[in-house]
Amino acid sequence: MTRLPLVARRAEELLGSSVVATAPVAGGDISTATRLRLSDGTTALLKSHHQAPDGFFDAEVRGLRWLAEATAAGGVAVPDVLAHDRECLILRWIEPGKTTVDAAVAFGRALAVTHDAGAPSYGGEHDGFIGRLPLPNRTAPTWAEFWATRRVLPYLKLARDRGHASEQEAHTVESVIGRLPDLLPDEPPSRLHGDLWNGNVLWALDGTIRVIDPAAYGGHREADLAMLSLFGLPHLPRVIDAYREVAPLADDWEERVPLHQLFPLLVHAAMFGGGYAARAAAAAARFA
């Protein structure tokens, strides 16, 4: 590790501790990541985004701390927040390890505990971000209404406005909206990570799993589980089995997975284009 003076100085101002070395960290397409070694022996990760919208890192910190409230009771672990400001966030470093069955089983059980910690309502007190896009969290009385108006339709419109979804694809997704009250069962709101794809699940060297980059809000727990399966997770069947041992799922939950994947697929369509809108339309068409 060398020492990047500007990065080191910024971290030292926030932490009140000397930075003896820095090193760039690969990965991530929104923030720049740098590993820090501090004079007290601590290793940390600094995420910086010099054009971050207002509240960008505030939202991430709120999500991490809200999820951490459940950790003491056996919920999923998150990295410790060491410091943050408008343009950067410093977290305790998580040394990566192997993907193991034992860690997967423990993660499934811990995720059930985090979900069971609950939320006051569907949504939250503050809006947030999903990737680099704003995330509306204004509360709604039912899960079907929240999912339609805060998750599916805003990103469908954005994808269509950007030319990333055809009129036919948009029509197919819209056609399922009116059926959501019959298709999505209500449960008490769970404490969701909100962006729980494989890249936000860290398998640590100590044999535990920690989650990062939350887009946290109160919602239906099936949404987190659907996100886990969208892009694949090592040992996912063991995660789900362990989860269900702690918190059984409602009947036919697997059939609803495509409905709960509409949101992340449309977010990707809005951000990247490609075939994501077509995948969202195909998922919606299963319920036509």
N, C-alpha and C positions, 0 to 999 in steps of 0.2 A: 504494500500500500504506500502511495505517495501522499502528498498533502496539497490539496487545491485551496489556495489561500482564501478566495472569496467564499467558497462553500464552508470552509472551516470557520471563518469569522462569523458567518451568519449563524451557524450552529452554536458557537461559543456565546454569542449574544443571547440566544434563547435558553441555553442550558446553564450558563454560568460555570462551565467547565471547559478545560482546554481540550482541543482536538489535536491528536498527535499524528493521525493519518486518515486519508480518505481514499476511496476507490469507487469507480462507477459500477453500477449494478445493471445488468441487462434485463430487458422485459418491461412491459408497460408501454402504452402508446399515448398516455395522457400526461403523466408526470415524469420528471427526470429523477432517478433514484441513485443515491450515493450511500455507500457504507462508511460509517465513521468509527474510528477507535479513539476513545476518550482517555484522558490521562489517569482516570480512576480505574481503568480496565474494562469499562463498559463498552460494548459494541452496539451501535445503533444504526438505524436506517433513516435517512433524510429523503423525503419526497418533496420535490419542488415543482411549482407550476407558476411561472412568472406572469402569465396572463389569466390566472384563475379568476373565475367569476366571483362576485361577492358571496361569501358564505360557503365556498366550496369545501375548504378544509374544516370549517366549523361543523358542517353537516357530517363529515366523516368522523370527527371526534365525538360528536353527540351519539352517533350510531355505535361506535366502539364502546363507549362508556355505558350505553343502555344495554348492550349485549353483555358487557362484563358484570352487570348487576346480577345476572343469573349464574355466573361462573362459580361463585362460592357455594352454590347449592348443587353443583354438579353439571352446570351447563357448559356449553362450548367455550373454550378459551380464546382470548384475543390478545394481540400484542399490547404491551403497556404503552400508553401515550406519555412521552417524556416532555414534549413541548410542541407548540404550533403557533403560527400566525396566519395572516391572510394568504401568503404565498408558499408556505411550506409546513410540513408535519414531520416530527421526529418520533420514531417508534423504537422500542427495544428490539434489537436484532433477533430474528428467529433462525437458528442454524438448521438448514434443511436436512432431512433424513430420508429413510426408505418408506415406501408404501407397504404397510403390513396389514394382515387380517386383524390382529389385535387392536391396532390403532383405528381401523375402520369400525370395528364393533364398539369400541369406546366412543367414537365420534357419533355413531347412530344413537346411542343412549344419551349422550350429552346434548345432542340436537333436540331430542324429545323434551329434555328438561328446559332448555332455552325456550322452546316454543310454549311450553306449559307456564312459563313465567308470565305470559300474557301481555296484553296491551289494553289501554282504556277504550279503544275504538278501532274501527277499520280506518287506517290512515295515521295521522300524527299531528302534533302541534306545529311542526315546521315542514316546509317543502324541502326537498333535497336534490340530489343529483344521481343519475344513472349513467355511468361513464361520464361523458362531458355534457350530457343533456340534462335540462331541468327535470325534476321529478315532482309532480303535484301530489300532495298528501292530504288535501282537505278531506275531512272525514265524511263518511256516508253511512246511512243506517243499515245497509245490507252489504254482504260481500259481493253479490252479483252487481249491484250498482257501482260499488267502488271499482271493481275490476273493469267494468265497461268504461266508466267515465274518467277514471284517473290512470288507468294502465293501458287498455287496448286502444280506445279511440284517439287519444292524443298522439300516439306514435304512429298509428295508421295514417292520420292526417298529415303528419310531418313527412312520413315516407312518400305519400302521394304528392305532396307539395314539392318535394325535392326530385320528383320523377323516378323514385326508387320502387314504386308500386304501381301497377297498372290499374285502370279502372275496374277491370274484371276481378283482379285480385282483391282490390278494396271492397267491391260489392260482395264477394264471397265471405270476407271477414265480417262485414257489416250484417250479413244475413243471419249470423248466429247471435248477435247482440240481444235481440228480443227474447231469445230462448234461455238466456243465462239464468234468470230467476228459477227456472225449472231444472236446469242442468247443474247448478252449483249449490250444494247444501250449505247452509249457514252453520257456523260453529262460533263459540266465543273467540274473539281475535287473539291470535298468537303473536309472540314476539319474533318477528322475521328478520333474517339477515337482509333479504331483499335482492341480492345479486349473487346468489350462492352457486356459482358455476365452478368448475374444476380449478380454474386459475386463481380463485380466491380461497382455496382450501390448501393450507400449508401443512405438509407432513414433516414434523420437526424431528431433529436428531434425538430428542429425549423420548420419542415414541408416542407423543401426543399430536393431536391436530389442532391448529389454530386457524381462525378465519380472519380475513382481512377485507378491506375495501367494501364495507357494508353500504347498502342503500336502505337502511332499516326503517321499518314502519310496522303498524299493527295490521295483520292480514290473516288469510287462511293458510295454515301450515302446508297444505298441498302445493302451494306456489313455490316454496323453497325446495320441496322434494322434486317437483317437476323441473326446476332449474338445474338441480344436481344431475338429472338424467339427460339433459339436453345436449351437452357436449362431452358427456362421459366422465366418470369418476372411478378410479381404481377400487375394486372390491365393493362396488355400489350395492349388489344384492345383500352383502353382509351388513352394510350400513342400514339398509331398509329393514332387514330382519331384526336387527338390534333395536332400531327405533320402535318397531311395532311391539316388541316385547314390553317396552316402557309405556308406549302410548298407541294403542290400537287405532287403526285408521278406519274411516267410514267405508261402508260397502261401495264397491265399484270405483274406488279412488284411482286405480290405474287407468280406467277408461277416461277419466277427466284430465289425465296428464296433458294431452294435446291442448285442451282449453287453457290450462295454466302455463303453457309454453307460448301462447300467442304474444304475450307482452315482451318477453326477451327476444323473440324472433322479430317483432316489429321494431324494437329498439335497434337491433342490428341492421334491419332494413333501412331505417332512417339514417343511421350513421355510415353504413358501408355499402348499401345497395346489394349487388350480387343476387343470389337466389333466395334471400331470406324472406322476401315478401311472398314468393311462390310457396315456400315452406309453411308460412303462416296461413296462406289460403288453403293449402292442402290439409292442414290441421283443422281449420274451421269447417271444411267441406265434409269431414267425417260426421258432423252433427247436423248437416243440412236435412 
